[in-house]
Amino acid sequence: MPSSHRVPYWRDLVCDTFVELACETAKARGFFGQIESRQVNDTKYSHVRSTSHHVVRDRSRIARSTEENYLLSLQVKGRGMLMQDGREAMLDPGDFALYDVTRPYELKFEDEFEQLVMQVPRDQIVSRLFDVDNLTAVGVSGKVGVGRLASMLITQTASQLAHLDSESLGQAQASTLDLMANALASQKGMRSELVSESQELTIRRILQYIEDTLSDPSLTCEKVAEANGISERYLRKLFQNKGHGVSEWIWQRRLEQARQDLQDPLLNHRSITSIAYDWGFKDTAHFSRAFKKRFERTPRQSRAL
């Protein structure tokens, strides 16, 4: 772009890529900016390079927006400052911080810089961080400990987006977010409490999703994991202490709902087969066997009660 058009064009580009922002620079002459973005499922990865400027997300812009994502900025080169909720995070290369686009924030870059920015759906963050409102604009050092591991994983995942299949990408993204959450929580000395609480929140969200989709005959562990932004491995881990697996829970809830319908006098006109199909069963013989094993009576016997 011609020099005179670069700053307004950059402002529009930033708004199109992330959210609506005010973007100003004290040095319009010689301004340079570049964004490379890649959408992977419901997460966007963007590599940003630019000369110095100041970004503001204020309440008026938030009021006009429907965006509800979180952004995670990982500093690659130079230095950046993130401000939100009365906190300031100074980011050196390797450091990262989280911020919420539904609340005001500012970004300041005094010199040329590079950042890797992840745009993550809200539910994938709040399910992992119970007290996330107190963790925005909290800088995580990428030099040592879990912060370094998280920083490296975020960087490596972003660099391999074009070389991973869908399943591998889903697993990598889930692992990245899990480690990022642990690194953020550890900054406040709340790691064990937050991880426990976040797991319980995730389980409740998963159980609600299963309830809402019980009638879908294609409902599987893979589909549950994908819909909730986690890996199948992490899904199985969450259910380890619940006394049953995910598939077992789905079948159990379907059988309980079918029994409830069979015993409802208002549904006496419905056939056993149609009720079984309503709750995701595709084979009546299998339904009858599973029903008898679970309740020690056949569907017909249960309807006669």
C-alpha positions in Angstrom: 0.0 0.0 0.0 1.1 3.6 -0.6 2.6 5.1 2.7 -0.4 7.5 3.1 -2.9 4.7 3.0 -1.1 2.2 5.2 -2.3 3.1 8.7 -6.1 3.2 7.9 -5.7 0.0 5.8 -3.9 -1.6 8.7 -6.7 -0.6 11.1 -9.3 -2.3 8.8 -7.1 -5.4 8.4 -6.7 -5.7 12.2 -10.4 -5.3 12.8 -11.3 -7.9 10.1 -8.8 -10.4 11.6 -9.6 -9.9 15.3 -12.2 -7.5 16.6 -13.1 -3.9 16.1 -10.3 -1.7 17.5 -8.9 1.8 17.4 -5.4 1.6 16.0 -3.0 4.6 16.0 0.7 5.2 15.5 2.8 8.2 16.2 5.0 7.4 13.2 2.6 7.1 10.2 5.5 7.7 7.9 7.3 4.5 7.2 4.7 2.4 8.9 4.8 -1.3 8.1 2.4 -4.1 9.1 1.8 -7.7 8.1 -0.7 -10.4 9.2 -0.7 -14.0 8.2 -3.8 -16.0 9.5 -4.9 -19.6 9.4 -8.3 -20.9 10.7 -8.2 -24.4 12.2 -11.6 -25.7 13.3 -12.9 -22.9 15.6 -9.5 -21.5 16.5 -7.6 -18.9 14.5 -3.8 -18.5 14.5 -2.3 -15.2 13.4 1.3 -14.1 13.0 1.5 -10.3 13.3 4.5 -8.1 12.4 4.5 -4.4 12.6 6.2 -1.2 13.5 5.2 0.7 16.7 1.6 1.5 17.4 -1.2 1.6 20.0 -4.4 -0.5 20.0 -7.5 0.2 22.0 -10.7 -1.9 22.4 -13.2 0.4 24.2 -16.7 -0.1 25.4 -18.4 1.6 22.4 -16.7 -0.9 20.0 -17.6 -3.8 22.3 -21.2 -2.7 22.4 -21.3 -3.0 18.5 -19.7 -6.4 18.5 -21.0 -10.0 18.8 -17.5 -11.5 19.3 -17.0 -13.4 22.6 -13.6 -15.0 22.1 -10.4 -14.8 24.1 -7.1 -13.8 22.5 -3.8 -15.2 23.6 -0.7 -13.2 22.5 2.7 -14.7 22.5 5.6 -12.3 21.9 8.0 -13.5 19.2 10.2 -10.4 18.8 10.4 -7.0 20.4 8.3 -6.1 23.4 4.6 -5.5 24.0 2.4 -4.3 26.8 -1.1 -5.6 27.4 -3.5 -3.8 29.7 -6.9 -5.2 30.9 -8.9 -5.2 34.1 -6.5 -2.9 35.9 -3.5 -5.2 35.2 -0.5 -4.7 32.9 1.5 -7.5 31.3 4.9 -6.7 29.8 5.7 -9.3 27.2 9.3 -10.1 26.1 10.0 -12.8 23.5 8.5 -16.1 24.6 6.1 -14.6 27.1 2.4 -14.7 26.6 -0.9 -13.4 28.2 -4.6 -13.9 27.8 -7.3 -11.2 27.3 -11.1 -11.1 26.8 -12.5 -9.3 23.8 -15.8 -8.6 25.7 -14.0 -6.2 28.0 -11.9 -3.1 27.3 -8.2 -3.6 26.7 -5.1 -1.9 25.3 -2.0 -3.1 23.5 1.1 -0.9 23.2 4.2 -1.6 21.0 6.9 1.1 21.3 9.1 -0.5 18.6 9.0 -3.1 15.8 7.6 -6.4 17.0 6.2 -9.8 16.1 3.5 -11.7 17.9 1.7 -15.0 17.5 -2.0 -14.5 18.4 -4.5 -17.3 19.1 -8.2 -16.5 18.8 -10.0 -19.1 21.0 -13.7 -19.7 21.6 -14.9 -18.6 25.0 -16.1 -22.0 26.2 -12.7 -23.6 25.6 -11.1 -21.1 28.0 -13.8 -20.9 30.8 -14.0 -24.7 30.9 -10.3 -24.8 31.7 -9.9 -21.8 34.0 -12.5 -21.4 36.7 -11.4 -17.9 37.7 -10.4 -16.6 34.3 -11.5 -13.0 35.0 -8.6 -12.7 37.4 -6.1 -14.1 34.9 -6.5 -11.7 32.0 -3.4 -9.5 31.4 -1.3 -11.8 33.6 2.0 -12.3 31.9 3.5 -15.8 31.8 7.2 -16.0 31.4 8.3 -18.3 28.5 11.8 -18.7 30.0 11.3 -21.4 32.7 9.0 -24.0 34.0 5.5 -24.7 32.8 5.4 -21.3 31.1 8.3 -22.3 28.9 6.7 -25.6 28.0 3.4 -23.9 27.1 5.2 -21.2 25.1 7.1 -23.9 23.1 4.0 -26.0 22.5 2.0 -23.0 21.3 4.8 -22.0 18.9 5.4 -25.5 17.6 1.6 -26.2 17.1 1.3 -23.0 15.1 4.3 -23.9 13.0 2.9 -27.3 12.1 -0.7 -26.4 11.2 -0.2 -27.2 7.5 1.3 -30.6 8.2 -1.1 -32.2 10.7 -4.3 -34.0 10.0 -7.6 -33.1 11.6 -7.4 -35.5 14.5 -3.8 -34.6 15.3 -4.6 -30.9 15.1 -7.5 -31.4 17.6 -5.3 -33.2 20.0 -2.5 -30.7 19.7 -4.9 -27.8 20.2 -6.4 -29.4 23.3 -3.0 -30.1 24.8 -1.9 -26.6 24.0 -4.9 -25.0 25.8 -4.5 -27.4 28.8 -0.9 -26.5 29.3 -1.6 -22.8 28.7 -4.3 -22.9 31.4 -2.0 -24.6 33.9 0.7 -22.0 33.2 -1.7 -19.1 33.7 -3.2 -20.6 36.9 0.2 -21.2 38.4 1.0 -17.5 38.1 -1.6 -16.8 40.8 -0.7 -19.8 42.9 -4.1 -21.4 42.2 -3.1 -24.3 39.9 -4.5 -27.3 41.8 -7.8 -25.6 42.7 -8.3 -24.2 39.2 -7.5 -27.5 37.4 -10.0 -29.4 39.7 -12.7 -26.8 39.3 -12.1 -26.5 35.5 -12.4 -30.2 35.1 -15.7 -30.3 36.9 -17.0 -27.5 34.8 -15.9 -29.3 31.7 -17.6 -32.5 32.8 -20.9 -30.6 33.5 -20.7 -29.0 30.0 -20.1 -32.4 28.4 -23.0 -34.0 30.3 -25.3 -31.2 29.2 -24.2 -31.7 25.6 -24.9 -35.4 25.8 -28.4 -34.7 27.2 -29.1 -32.3 24.4 -28.0 -34.7 21.7 -29.1 -38.1 23.1 -31.5 -38.7 20.2 -28.8 -38.4 17.6 -27.9 -41.9 16.5 -24.5 -40.8 15.3 -23.5 -39.5 18.8 -20.0 -41.0 19.6 -17.1 -40.2 21.9 -15.3 -38.6 19.0 -18.3 -36.3 18.3 -18.6 -35.4 22.0 -14.9 -34.6 22.3 -14.9 -32.5 19.1 -18.0 -30.5 20.1 -16.4 -29.7 23.4 -13.0 -28.7 22.1 -11.1 -31.5 23.8 -9.3 -34.6 22.7 -10.8 -38.1 23.1 -8.0 -39.0 25.4 -8.8 -36.1 27.7 -12.5 -37.0 27.5 -11.8 -40.5 28.7 -9.5 -39.1 31.5 -12.3 -36.8 32.8 -14.7 -39.8 33.1 -12.2 -42.1 34.8 -13.3 -41.1 38.3 -17.0 -41.2 37.4 -17.3 -44.9 37.5 -18.3 -45.3 33.9 -17.1 -44.5 30.4 -18.6 -41.9 28.0 -20.2 -44.5 25.7 -21.6 -46.3 28.8 -23.1 -43.1 30.0 -24.7 -42.3 26.6 -26.3 -45.8 26.5 -27.5 -45.5 30.1 -29.2 -42.2 29.6 -30.8 -43.4 26.4 -32.2 -46.4 28.1 -33.5 -44.4 31.0 -35.2 -41.9 28.7 -36.7 -44.8 26.7 -38.1 -46.4 29.9 -39.6 -43.1 31.0 -41.4 -42.8 27.6 -42.5 -46.5 27.7 -44.1 -45.9 31.1 -45.8 -42.7 30.1 -49.6 -43.4 29.6 -49.8 -40.5 27.2 -47.4 -42.3 24.9 -49.2 -45.7 24.8 -50.1 -45.1 21.2 -46.4 -45.1 20.2 -44.7 -48.3 19.4 -41.7 -49.6 21.3 -39.7 -49.4 18.1 -40.5 -45.8 17.4 -39.6 -44.9 21.0 -36.3 -46.7 20.7 -35.5 -44.9 17.5 -36.4 -41.6 19.2 -33.6 -42.1 21.6 -30.9 -43.0 19.1 -31.2 -46.7 18.9 -30.9 -48.1 15.4 -31.5 -51.8 16.1 -34.6 -52.9 18.0 -33.1 -56.3 19.0 -30.0 -54.6 20.5 -32.3 -52.1 22.3 -34.3 -54.9 23.8 -31.2 -56.8 25.0 -29.6 -53.7 26.5 -32.9 -52.7 28.1 -33.4 -56.1 29.8 -29.8 -56.2 31.0 -30.1 -52.7 32.5 -33.6 -53.0 34.1 -34.1 -56.8 34.3 -37.2 -56.7 32.3 -38.1 -56.3 28.6 -39.4 -53.1 27.1 -42.9 -54.7 26.8 -42.8 -55.8 30.5 -41.8 -52.3 31.5 -44.6 -50.7 29.5 -47.1 -53.0 31.3 -46.2 -51.8 34.8 
